[in-house]
Amino acid sequence: MGHAATTNGMAAPVETLAGLVERVTYHNAENGFCVLRVKARGQRDLVAVVGRAFAPKTLSPRSACEA
């Protein structure tokens, strides 16, 4: 696990998470801050993810079936 700088100068832990975004609870298009609910690999329940995120790639149901 690495660390990323925050606005207050403290180091925040950084983790890599693989999964499917089930719900976008909040998203600020100006700065990328978001609150997500993610179905993560190896986790039974949805995981809350808070922070900045790049715009996720969106698949239509048809393209998801073709992939």
Secondary structure, 3 states (H helix, E strand, C coil): CEEEECCCCCEEEECCCCEEEEEEEEECCCCCEEEEEEEECCCCCCEEEEEECCCCCCCCHHHHHHC
